[in-house]
Amino acid sequence: MKSDIIKIMKKLIFSTILISSLLYSCSAPQSSYDTQEKQDGKFYYEMGISSLNTGNNAQAIAYLLEAIKSYKTPESYNALALAYQFSGEYKKAEEIFKEGLSRYPDNPELLTNLGVLYAMTSREKEAISYLEKAISNPTYSKKDRAYYNLGLIYRNLGNETLFLENINKSLMYNSNFVDAYIVLGDHYYEKYSQTGSREFLKTALLYYLKAINLGYNSGEIYYKIGKIYIILGEKELAKYYLEKALKVVSDKDPMKNEIKNLLINIAEGKTEGLRERRDNSENVLKDLLRK
């Protein structure tokens, strides 16, 4: 569970890095030397971002250390701290985040990403504090991600109520936030596994379908949807999603054989072991979407 949270958080903080070169404009005349220094710093920043996006963290650190000498923007501190974080140098990442916050104490990206770093290193109380401070910034345009990260922290702490509250808040700020739908789908799929309640199963299906409708293309999710439809007795829908999963999943993934076996069982009518008694509803999907 903790490793899943770390992977999700890494993906989210990486997606916050901005490559745009239109960050700041000078508000007052500067000497040509200062201007050249800042231009050089901006160049190194952009090179650092390019290296970070290709996964070359060592090169990114080298460029960004040069950038930050003259180009002391929140984005520069954020990118350098993330480069250290992705390299596993968490203490150095924390130092850079804090240095950035000493200059820009209300910058929500620095606050959010430091909060994520603390969550990844099991300092949940500090993580919550920084994320809540980021959320309190009225101009923060990525509150959906901050609420999402808060939700993951509370899930890790075993607080289901606050987990669901914060994930749902993330969707209130961004109704197209695919990761939030997936994590909710996984939550209710697990609840079904624990309790056998078909209501949890239907809820999981609804969230997975929302993610798929937003363009999410995952063999694992197609596989789960296929299994859910088998349990609900919808063989044609099960077959449809399992065949989609088969196309997406790597040949080396053990899941591929499981998918093939399920498709064989559907073809041979051997799915009774995975089914529960069906609802009176003749169309499960329509029933779900009405809720």
N, C-alpha and C positions, 0 to 999 in steps of 0.2 A: 504493500500500500504506500509506504513512504517513498520507495523508489519511483512509483508511478507519479506521485505528486511532484517529485524533483524533476522528472522528465517533462511534465506538463509545464511547470514553472519556467524551465529553461527555454522551452519553445516560445512561451509568451514574452519573456523579457527580451529574447533575441529579436522578436518581431517589433519591438518598440524602437529599435535603432533607426534613426533617420539618416537617409543618404542625401537629402536635399542640401544644396549649397547655399540656398537663400535663407540664412539663419538670422543674421543681424546686419544692420546698416549703421554706419557711423553717424552720430548725431552732431558731431563737432569737428572742425578741421583738425587734421593731425599732420605731423611731420612726415615727409616722404619715407624716412627710416622706419617710423612706427607703422606706417601703412604697409611697407614692404614686409616687415616682420609678421604682421597679421596675415598678409596674403600667403606668406610661407607657412605659417601655422595652419591656415585653412587648407592649404595643399596637403600638408602632412596628415591633417584630420581626415580628409577625403581618402587618402591612400590607406590610412588605418581602418576606416570603415570598409573599404574594398577588401582588405585582407581579412577583416573580421567576418565579412559575409561569405568568404570562401573557406573559412575554418582555419586559416593560418594565424593562430592567436599570437605566436611569438613575433611574427612580423608586424602584426597589428599593434602590439605593445610598443615595439620600437618606434613605429611611426607616431603613435599617439603620445608617447613621452616627448617627442620632438614638438608635436603640435601644441601641447599644453604649456610649453614655455612662453608662447606669445598669444595663443588662441584659447584663452581661459573661459570658454563657454560652458554652460551646463551640459551640452551635448558631448563636449570633449571629455569632461570628467566622467560622464555616464559611460561613454564608449570604452575609455581606458579601464574603468572599474570592471566592466563586463568582460573585457579581454582577459583581465587577471582572473575573474571568476570562472570563466570557461576553461582557463588553464589549471584550475584547482587551487589557485593561490588566494584563498578566501580572506586571509588576514590583510593582504595587500589590497584586495578589492574593497574591503571595508574602509581602509585608510583613505583610498581615493574617493569613495562615495562621501565620506565625512569631510574631506577637504573641499569637495564640490559644494556640500551643504553649508560649509562655513562661509562660502561666498554667496550661495543662493539658497538660503534656509527654507524657502517655501516652494522650491522647484519640485513639482509632483513626480516627475520621472525619476529623479534621484531618490526621493522618499520611497516611491514604490519599489524600485529595484533594490535598495538597501533592505527594505522590508522582506523582499523575496529571499535575499541572501541570508538574512537571519532565520527565515523559515527553513531554508535548506540546511542550516547548521544547528537546527533544534533549539533556536532561541525564539520560541513562539511569542512570548510576551512582548519582546522588543519588536518583533515583526508586526504584530497587530497594531502597536502604537504608531509605527511609521506609515503603515498602510492607511490607518484611520486619518492621520494628518494629511496624507496625499488626497484622500477623498474629501476632506474639508475645504480644499482649495476650489472655489467656485468656478474657476476657469479651466479646471483640469478636464481635458477632452477624452480621457481614457479611464473614466471611473469604472466602466464595465470590467476592465482587467483588474483593477484594484479590488473591487468587490469579489471577483472570481478568485483571486489569490487568497483573500480573507476566508472565503468559503472552504478552500482546500486546507487551510491551516486548521480551521475548526473541525473539518472532517478528520484530520490527523489527530486532533485532540479528543475525538470521540463525541463531539457536541453536534448531534444530528440537526437539532433545531437551528442553530446558528449557521451550520453548513448550508442548509436549504435556504435559509433567509437571505444569505449573502449571494448565493448562486442565482437565486431568483431576482435579486436586486440588479445583478449584472445584466440579466436579460431585460430588465425594465429600462436600463440605459442603452442596451443594444440588443434588439430583438433578433438580430442575425448572427449572434455570437455562437458559432457552431460548437466550440469547445464546451460551453456551458450546457448545451443540449446533450452532448455526449456524456459528460460527467453525471448529469441527472439520469440519463438512460442507464448508465452503469450502476448507479446507486439503486435504482428500483429493480434492475435485473438481479442484483445481489440480494435485495430484500425478498424477491420471489424465491431465490435459491434457499434462503433461510427459512421462509415461512410457507412456501407453496401457494401463497395467495395469488390468484389470477388477476386481481386488481393491480397488484404491483407489476405483474407481467405486462398488462395492457398499458400501464403508465410508461414503463420502459420502452415499449414499442412506439408509443406516441412520440417520445423524445428522439428516439433513433430516426424515425421517419422525418421529423422536422429537420434533423441534421442532414439527412440524405437529400431532402428537397432543397436545401441551401447549397447543394453541390459537393457535400462531403463524400469522398470516394474511398471507402475502407473495406477491405475484405473481411476483417474481423466483425465490423458492424453488419455487413450483409449476412455473414454467417449467423450472427445472433438473431437478426430479424428472421432468417429462414427457420431457425430452431423454434422461435416463438410461434411462427405461423404453423409449424408442425404440431406444437402443443395445442394450439387453438383449432386444429383440424382443418386448416386452410392449405391443402396440399399444393394447389396451383401457385398460390402466392409464395409458399415455402420453396417450391422448385424454382420460381423466378429469381428469388433473392440468393438462393444457394448457387445457382448458375452464374449470377453476377459475381458472387464471392470467388467462385472457381477461376474466373478470368483475371481477378485482381491479385489473388494470393500467390506468392512465390512458390515455385516448384519445390524449394527446399524447406518450406514451412510445413511442419507436421499437420497443421490444420487442413492442408489440401486433401490428405487422405480421409480425414474425418468428413469433409464436405462431400467427397466422392461416395463414401459409404452411405451418407444420408440420402443422396440422390438415388442411389441404387435401392435403398429401402423404400423410398417414395414410389419408385417405378414398380417395385414388387409388392407394394401395399403392406410393408412391414413397419409401419410407424406407430402402431398402437401403444408400444411401450413408452413412447415419448408424449402421448396425448393424454389430456384430461377430458372429462365430459364437456361437450361443447355447450356454449350458451344458446339461448333461443334465437339470438340474433343471427340472421343469414349473411350479414356482411360486417365482419369484425372491424374493418377499417373505417366504415361509415360510422359505426357505433362509437369508435374511439374519437373521431374528429368532431362528433357532436358534443363531446364533453368540454 
